[in-house]
Amino acid sequence: MDKYIISSGLIYNDKNQILLAQHTPEFGEGHYWYIPGGTANKGENAIDALRREIKEETNIDISIIGKLVYVVKHTNYKRAWYSDIYVYKIKDWSGDIKINDPDGDTVKLKWFDAKQAIIAIKKVPFQVMSEPLIYYLEGKKPKKEWSYTEHIDSRIELL
């Protein structure tokens, strides 16, 4: 099984709005809004990937990375890969927000209040991405680790 490290960041403005990026379709799914981030390059750790991906998708520089909000451990037997997804709260950042994505995966950037963000994220076609983030944004007691298994028949199980 291939292994991937994925890092994403919760970025807030001074109005306490969260920045979401609209991504191109993956695995035949439509466009969706999610927090900026992406997959680590070979030899890159989660923090380095976070800084690079945020810069690529939003053109901003992270000054201070806050706490690790949660980790998702995802085993996907259908596609024969395993991923660790790290979600951090960004404490401080600078720069003018604009798309700077060399991969062309980011289509739009937009600030959302928490309620709007939850509505948008509920449309994400990947439970392993949407469920923990919605749980966090709804202000529920945070879980530090979520573990999912995606079976060959596409059934997803939260362990």
C-alpha positions as CSV (number, residue, x, y, z in Angstrom):
1,M,0.0,0.0,0.0
2,D,1.2,3.5,-0.8
3,K,1.4,5.9,2.1
4,Y,0.6,9.6,1.9
5,I,1.0,12.5,4.4
6,I,-1.6,15.3,3.9
7,S,-1.6,18.6,5.7
8,S,-4.3,21.2,5.9
9,G,-4.7,24.5,7.7
10,L,-7.6,26.3,9.4
11,I,-6.9,29.9,8.5
12,Y,-9.0,32.7,10.1
13,N,-9.2,36.4,9.3
14,D,-9.9,39.2,11.8
15,K,-13.6,38.7,11.4
16,N,-13.2,35.1,12.6
17,Q,-14.1,33.8,9.1
18,I,-12.4,30.7,7.8
19,L,-10.7,30.5,4.4
20,L,-11.9,27.7,2.1
21,A,-10.6,26.8,-1.3
22,Q,-12.7,25.4,-4.0
23,H,-11.0,22.4,-5.5
24,T,-11.2,20.7,-8.9
25,P,-13.0,17.4,-9.1
26,E,-11.3,14.3,-7.8
27,F,-12.1,10.6,-8.5
28,G,-15.0,11.7,-10.6
29,E,-16.6,13.9,-7.9
30,G,-17.6,17.5,-8.5
31,H,-16.0,20.8,-7.3
32,Y,-16.0,21.2,-3.5
33,W,-15.0,23.7,-0.8
34,Y,-12.4,22.6,1.8
35,I,-9.6,24.1,3.9
36,P,-6.3,24.7,2.0
37,G,-3.7,22.0,2.1
38,G,-2.5,19.0,0.2
39,T,-0.1,16.0,-0.1
40,A,3.5,16.1,1.1
41,N,6.2,15.6,-1.5
42,K,8.7,12.8,-1.1
43,G,11.0,13.6,1.8
44,E,8.7,16.3,3.2
45,N,7.2,16.2,6.7
46,A,3.7,17.4,7.6
47,I,4.8,20.9,8.7
48,D,6.9,21.5,5.5
49,A,4.0,20.3,3.4
50,L,1.6,22.6,5.2
51,R,3.7,25.6,4.6
52,R,4.3,24.8,0.9
53,E,0.7,23.8,0.2
54,I,-0.8,26.9,1.9
55,K,1.6,29.1,-0.1
56,E,0.7,27.4,-3.3
57,E,-3.0,27.5,-2.8
58,T,-3.4,30.9,-1.2
59,N,-0.2,32.8,-1.7
60,I,0.1,33.5,2.0
61,D,3.1,32.8,4.3
62,I,2.5,31.1,7.6
63,S,4.2,33.0,10.5
64,I,3.0,30.8,13.4
65,I,1.5,27.4,13.2
66,G,-0.9,26.8,16.1
67,K,-2.0,23.5,17.6
68,L,-2.6,20.3,15.8
69,V,-6.4,20.2,15.8
70,Y,-6.8,16.5,14.8
71,V,-5.3,13.7,12.7
72,V,-7.2,11.4,10.4
73,K,-5.8,7.9,9.8
74,H,-7.3,6.6,6.6
75,T,-6.8,3.1,5.1
76,N,-8.3,2.8,1.7
77,Y,-8.4,-0.8,0.4
78,K,-10.3,0.2,-2.7
79,R,-7.4,2.3,-4.0
80,A,-4.6,0.5,-2.1
81,W,-3.3,3.4,-0.1
82,Y,-3.0,4.7,3.5
83,S,-2.9,8.4,4.5
84,D,-2.3,10.4,7.6
85,I,-4.2,13.7,7.4
86,Y,-3.0,16.5,9.7
87,V,-5.2,19.5,10.3
88,Y,-3.5,22.5,12.1
89,K,-4.9,25.8,13.2
90,I,-2.8,28.7,11.8
91,K,-2.1,31.3,14.4
92,D,-0.6,34.0,12.3
93,W,-0.1,34.6,8.6
94,S,0.8,37.3,6.1
95,G,0.4,38.1,2.5
96,D,-2.2,38.9,-0.1
97,I,-4.6,36.0,-0.7
98,K,-4.7,34.8,-4.2
99,I,-4.5,31.5,-6.0
100,N,-0.9,30.6,-6.7
101,D,-1.4,26.8,-7.3
102,P,1.1,25.3,-9.8
103,D,-1.1,22.1,-10.0
104,G,-4.2,24.0,-11.0
105,D,-6.3,22.2,-8.3
106,T,-7.5,25.4,-6.6
107,V,-10.3,27.2,-8.5
108,K,-11.5,29.8,-6.0
109,L,-10.7,31.1,-2.5
110,K,-13.4,32.6,-0.2
111,W,-13.9,33.6,3.4
112,F,-16.9,31.9,5.2
113,D,-18.4,32.3,8.6
114,A,-18.5,29.1,10.6
115,K,-22.2,28.3,9.7
116,Q,-21.6,28.9,6.0
117,A,-18.4,26.8,6.1
118,I,-20.2,23.9,7.7
119,I,-22.9,24.0,4.9
120,A,-20.2,24.1,2.2
121,I,-18.1,21.3,3.8
122,K,-21.1,19.1,4.1
123,K,-21.0,18.9,0.3
124,V,-17.5,17.4,0.3
125,P,-17.8,14.0,-1.2
126,F,-15.3,12.4,1.1
127,Q,-16.5,11.5,4.6
128,V,-13.0,11.2,6.0
129,M,-12.4,14.8,5.1
130,S,-15.7,16.4,6.0
131,E,-16.9,14.6,9.1
132,P,-14.0,15.6,11.5
133,L,-13.9,19.2,10.2
134,I,-17.6,19.7,10.6
135,Y,-17.4,18.1,14.1
136,Y,-14.7,20.7,15.0
137,L,-16.4,23.7,13.4
138,E,-19.6,22.8,15.3
139,G,-17.7,23.3,18.5
140,K,-18.0,19.7,19.7
141,K,-15.4,18.4,22.1
142,P,-12.5,17.7,19.8
143,K,-11.2,14.2,19.1
144,K,-7.5,14.2,18.5
145,E,-7.5,11.2,16.2
146,W,-10.1,9.8,13.7
147,S,-9.5,6.4,12.1
148,Y,-11.4,5.3,9.0
149,T,-11.3,2.2,6.8
150,E,-12.6,2.3,3.3
151,H,-13.4,-1.2,2.1
152,I,-13.2,-2.5,-1.5
153,D,-17.0,-2.3,-1.7
154,S,-16.7,1.5,-1.0
155,R,-18.2,1.1,2.5
156,I,-16.5,3.5,5.0
157,E,-16.1,2.6,8.6
158,L,-15.2,4.9,11.4
159,L,-13.2,2.9,13.9
